[in-house]
Amino acid sequence: MTGDAGGRNAFDISWVTLWRVLAFVTFAIILYQGRQILLGLFLAIVIASGIEGIVDVLEARFRLPRSVSVILIFLIILIGLIVIVYTVVPFLLVEINTIFAGSGKGIAGNWGALFGFQSPESVSALVGSISSQFLNTNASPIDLFSSALGSFGLAAAVVVSSFYLSLTHDGVERFLRVVVPQDYEETTMRIYTRSKQLIGSWFRMQVLLSVTMGFVVWAGLALLGVRYAFLIAVLGAVFELVPFLGPILSGAIGVVSALLTSTALAVYTLVFFIVAQQFESHILVPLLTRRAIGMHPVIVIVALLIGAEIGGILGVIIAVPLAAILQEMIQDWSLRRRRPVA
């Protein structure tokens, strides 16, 4: 900064500074445009960090090689997806399609005033279209995963990356050492070491949440007398892995299944799912999350909202572990500032 004759200040900006600013802005734009890829890479790291505890148990207690343990875990997940996609989901979709196709004016008359149904044919056509997608022999579980993430390539990259990161005991650490500049390597590894424990706790929390809500749905629907209560509970447990949208889908299937018996039972089922969703969102999720990663419930809710706004379903899935890592980064920065200079 220099002064002129009139007392005004003038700023001298060199071409080097301008090029640096331009390079930074360009880099920021590239990161924003490729945010789905970055979120997918982060999800792969979360998956690898989350299953590392299970792999260690298989290695220590059952004396299985690490590669065999990782392959076994991924095979179990794949088999579970195949069972859900090719058996449970098509069966329920066919039943739902039968309800709307065969009930005709009954459903329209009972629910038309409440939901504005003019004709069940459009609903039947919609459910029939979804059914055909699941019953299509060319479909695969990876298609369902890719629909959630946004593209087939991204879904495949997440699965393959998480698999290779899990093959070695320090796979994630090696990857971080490669991509992180050497000046920040020590800080990055220190933050990741603490964050890995939080990610593992969050991963186990998600599994516990799915099992808990699956049991709650099964018990509630069984007490109400809804048909296929166990199958709907299994779907509910799987759908819990997709926040917000998952519970809505399982609730919709439960309500429509209750129509097989009566309209009154469908109303009771709807009320049950609303209560269960409120219990999960305002009590169970904040409580389990705070115990798992020590994060305030308000931060969890804000992180989920921001994740949904930035990255959609993929952003919601990784919002909590990413917030936990950011919290560790802030704490590490604060501790380094308070540390006395030698």
HUDAZI-V94613 format. One record per residue. N is the residue number from 0. RES is the residue in one letter. OMEGA is omega as a letter, one per 30 degrees, with the letter a starting at -180 (none if undefined). D_CENTER is the distance of its C-alpha to the mean C-alpha in whole Angstrom. Layout:
# HUDAZI-V94613
N;RES;OMEGA;D_CENTER, N;RES;OMEGA;D_CENTER
This chain:
# HUDAZI-V94613
0;M;a;50, 1;T;l;54, 2;G;l;56, 3;D;a;58, 4;A;a;62, 5;G;l;61, 6;G;l;59, 7;R;a;55, 8;N;l;53, 9;A;a;51, 10;F;l;48, 11;D;a;49, 12;I;a;46, 13;S;l;46, 14;W;l;45, 15;V;l;43, 16;T;l;41, 17;L;l;40, 18;W;l;39, 19;R;l;37, 20;V;l;35, 21;L;l;35, 22;A;l;33, 23;F;l;31, 24;V;l;30, 25;T;l;30, 26;F;l;27, 27;A;l;25, 28;I;l;25, 29;I;l;24, 30;L;a;21, 31;Y;l;20, 32;Q;l;21, 33;G;a;19, 34;R;l;16, 35;Q;l;13, 36;I;l;15, 37;L;l;15, 38;L;l;11, 39;G;l;11, 40;L;l;14, 41;F;l;12, 42;L;l;9, 43;A;l;12, 44;I;l;13, 45;V;a;11, 46;I;l;11, 47;A;l;15, 48;S;a;15, 49;G;a;13, 50;I;a;15, 51;E;l;18, 52;G;l;19, 53;I;l;20, 54;V;l;21, 55;D;l;24, 56;V;l;25, 57;L;l;25, 58;E;a;28, 59;A;a;29, 60;R;a;30, 61;F;l;30, 62;R;l;32, 63;L;l;29, 64;P;a;29, 65;R;a;26, 66;S;l;26, 67;V;l;26, 68;S;l;24, 69;V;l;21, 70;I;l;22, 71;L;l;22, 72;I;a;19, 73;F;l;17, 74;L;l;20, 75;I;l;19, 76;I;a;15, 77;L;l;17, 78;I;l;19, 79;G;l;17, 80;L;l;15, 81;I;l;19, 82;V;a;20, 83;I;a;18, 84;V;a;18, 85;Y;a;22, 86;T;a;23, 87;V;a;21, 88;V;l;20, 89;P;l;23, 90;F;a;25, 91;L;l;23, 92;L;l;23, 93;V;l;27, 94;E;l;28, 95;I;l;26, 96;N;l;28, 97;T;l;31, 98;I;a;31, 99;F;a;31, 100;A;a;34, 101;G;a;36, 102;S;l;36, 103;G;a;37, 104;K;a;39, 105;G;a;38, 106;I;a;34, 107;A;a;35, 108;G;a;38, 109;N;a;36, 110;W;a;33, 111;G;a;35, 112;A;a;36, 113;L;a;32, 114;F;l;30, 115;G;l;32, 116;F;l;32, 117;Q;a;35, 118;S;l;35, 119;P;a;33, 120;E;a;33, 121;S;l;31, 122;V;l;28, 123;S;l;29, 124;A;l;29, 125;L;l;26, 126;V;l;25, 127;G;l;27, 128;S;l;25, 129;I;l;22, 130;S;a;24, 131;S;l;26, 132;Q;a;22, 133;F;a;21, 134;L;l;25, 135;N;a;26, 136;T;l;27, 137;N;a;25, 138;A;a;22, 139;S;l;19, 140;P;l;16, 141;I;l;15, 142;D;l;16, 143;L;l;13, 144;F;a;11, 145;S;l;13, 146;S;l;13, 147;A;a;9, 148;L;l;9, 149;G;l;13, 150;S;l;15, 151;F;a;17, 152;G;l;18, 153;L;l;14, 154;A;l;13, 155;A;l;16, 156;A;l;16, 157;V;a;13, 158;V;a;14, 159;V;a;17, 160;S;l;17, 161;S;l;15, 162;F;a;18, 163;Y;l;20, 164;L;a;19, 165;S;a;19, 166;L;l;23, 167;T;a;25, 168;H;a;24, 169;D;a;24, 170;G;l;22, 171;V;l;20, 172;E;l;23, 173;R;l;25, 174;F;a;23, 175;L;l;23, 176;R;a;27, 177;V;a;27, 178;V;a;25, 179;V;l;26, 180;P;a;29, 181;Q;a;32, 182;D;a;33, 183;Y;a;29, 184;E;a;28, 185;E;l;30, 186;T;a;28, 187;T;a;24, 188;M;l;25, 189;R;l;26, 190;I;a;23, 191;Y;l;20, 192;T;l;22, 193;R;a;22, 194;S;a;18, 195;K;l;17, 196;Q;l;18, 197;L;l;16, 198;I;l;13, 199;G;l;15, 200;S;l;15, 201;W;l;11, 202;F;l;10, 203;R;l;13, 204;M;l;13, 205;Q;l;9, 206;V;l;12, 207;L;l;14, 208;L;l;13, 209;S;l;12, 210;V;a;16, 211;T;a;17, 212;M;l;16, 213;G;l;17, 214;F;l;20, 215;V;l;21, 216;V;l;20, 217;W;a;22, 218;A;a;25, 219;G;a;25, 220;L;l;25, 221;A;l;28, 222;L;l;30, 223;L;a;30, 224;G;l;31, 225;V;l;28, 226;R;l;29, 227;Y;a;26, 228;A;a;25, 229;F;l;23, 230;L;l;22, 231;I;l;20, 232;A;l;19, 233;V;l;17, 234;L;l;15, 235;G;l;14, 236;A;l;13, 237;V;a;11, 238;F;l;10, 239;E;l;9, 240;L;l;5, 241;V;a;5, 242;P;l;6, 243;F;a;10, 244;L;a;10, 245;G;l;10, 246;P;l;13, 247;I;l;15, 248;L;l;15, 249;S;l;16, 250;G;l;18, 251;A;l;20, 252;I;l;20, 253;G;a;22, 254;V;a;24, 255;V;l;25, 256;S;l;26, 257;A;l;28, 258;L;l;30, 259;L;a;32, 260;T;a;34, 261;S;l;34, 262;T;l;33, 263;A;l;34, 264;L;l;31, 265;A;l;29, 266;V;l;29, 267;Y;l;29, 268;T;l;26, 269;L;l;24, 270;V;l;26, 271;F;a;24, 272;F;l;21, 273;I;l;21, 274;V;a;22, 275;A;l;20, 276;Q;l;17, 277;Q;l;19, 278;F;l;19, 279;E;a;16, 280;S;a;15, 281;H;a;18, 282;I;a;19, 283;L;a;17, 284;V;l;13, 285;P;a;16, 286;L;a;18, 287;L;a;16, 288;T;a;14, 289;R;l;18, 290;R;a;19, 291;A;a;16, 292;I;l;16, 293;G;a;19, 294;M;a;18, 295;H;a;19, 296;P;l;17, 297;V;l;18, 298;I;l;17, 299;V;a;13, 300;I;l;14, 301;V;l;15, 302;A;l;12, 303;L;l;10, 304;L;l;13, 305;I;l;13, 306;G;l;10, 307;A;a;10, 308;E;a;14, 309;I;a;13, 310;G;l;11, 311;G;a;10, 312;I;l;6, 313;L;l;6, 314;G;l;7, 315;V;a;5, 316;I;a;2, 317;I;a;6, 318;A;a;8, 319;V;l;9, 320;P;l;10, 321;L;l;12, 322;A;l;14, 323;A;l;15, 324;I;l;16, 325;L;l;18, 326;Q;l;19, 327;E;l;21, 328;M;l;22, 329;I;l;24, 330;Q;l;25, 331;D;l;27, 332;W;l;28, 333;S;l;30, 334;L;l;31, 335;R;l;33, 336;R;a;34, 337;R;a;36, 338;R;a;37, 339;P;l;41, 340;V;a;42, 341;A;none;44
